[in-house]
Amino acid sequence: MTIEGIVQNGVIVLDPGGPPLAEGTRVEVAPRTGMEPLIRKTPGVCGGRACVGRRRLPVWGLVESRNLGIADETLLTDFDPPLTRAELDAAWRYAAANPEEISRDISENNEPG
């Protein structure tokens, strides 16, 4: 089954003139939070913190790596599977839009425990 739509502000909007969905069709819906489409928050995954795609790779970890001087080119190849440029750019946009959250996440991770 194919569902068609358009992208508006990074969100796929289903075509209202398209065919109705079949009963029981599973559709993943994300709230309109302004979050980058490649960044997700999933309860129970990395403490519910913002992660890249469906990976257990928190945005704060990438920001901390960058703060330690690790270059983007290194970050793109350090993970298996490697990060895409789109994923890394989405992480940087998310971090720039949510500096207090990322700073708090870094602080909480570095607390002795």
C-alpha positions in Angstrom: 0.0 0.0 0.0 1.3 3.4 -0.9 0.2 6.6 0.9 1.0 9.8 -0.8 1.5 13.2 0.8 3.7 16.3 0.7 6.4 17.5 3.1 5.7 20.7 5.0 8.2 22.0 7.5 9.9 18.6 7.6 6.6 16.7 8.3 4.9 14.4 5.9 1.3 15.6 5.4 -1.0 13.0 3.9 -3.0 14.0 0.8 -6.5 14.7 2.0 -7.7 13.9 -1.5 -6.1 10.5 -1.5 -7.8 7.2 -0.9 -8.9 6.3 2.6 -6.7 4.0 4.6 -7.7 0.4 4.9 -9.1 -0.7 8.2 -6.3 -1.8 10.5 -3.5 0.1 8.6 -0.7 0.9 11.0 0.5 4.5 10.7 3.2 6.1 12.8 2.3 9.6 13.9 4.6 12.0 15.6 3.3 15.1 17.6 4.0 18.4 16.0 6.8 19.5 18.4 9.0 21.2 15.9 11.4 18.3 16.4 13.6 17.3 13.5 12.1 14.3 11.7 15.4 12.4 12.1 15.5 13.0 15.9 13.2 11.0 18.1 12.4 10.8 21.8 11.3 7.3 22.9 10.3 6.5 26.5 12.7 3.9 27.9 15.3 4.5 25.2 18.3 6.5 26.5 16.2 7.9 29.3 13.7 9.3 26.8 16.3 11.8 25.6 16.5 13.0 22.0 18.3 10.4 19.8 19.3 10.2 16.2 16.7 8.2 14.2 16.0 4.7 15.7 19.5 4.5 17.2 20.5 4.6 20.8 22.7 7.6 20.0 21.6 10.6 22.1 22.1 14.1 20.6 23.8 15.2 23.8 26.5 12.6 23.2 27.3 14.0 19.8 27.3 17.5 21.1 29.7 16.5 23.9 31.9 14.8 21.4 32.0 18.0 19.3 32.8 20.0 22.4 35.7 17.7 23.0 37.1 18.6 19.5 35.9 15.6 17.6 35.3 16.6 14.0 32.1 15.9 12.1 34.0 13.8 9.6 35.1 11.5 12.4 31.6 11.4 13.9 30.2 10.4 10.5 32.3 7.2 10.5 32.6 6.3 14.2 29.3 4.5 14.4 28.0 1.2 13.0 26.2 1.8 10.8 27.8 5.2 10.0 25.8 8.3 10.5 24.6 10.1 7.4 25.2 13.7 6.9 21.5 14.3 7.2 21.4 12.6 10.6 24.3 14.6 11.9 23.0 17.9 10.6 19.6 17.1 12.2 21.3 16.5 15.5 23.1 19.9 15.2 19.9 21.7 14.4 18.1 20.0 17.3 20.9 21.0 19.7 20.9 24.6 18.4 17.1 24.8 18.9 17.2 23.2 22.4 20.4 24.3 24.1 19.1 24.2 27.7 17.9 20.6 27.2 21.2 19.4 25.7 23.2 21.2 28.4 21.1 19.6 31.1 21.4 16.2 29.5 25.2 16.5 29.4 25.3 17.7 33.0 23.1 14.8 34.2 25.2 12.3 32.3 28.4 13.6 33.9 27.1 13.6 37.5 28.8 11.0 39.6 26.4 8.2 40.3 
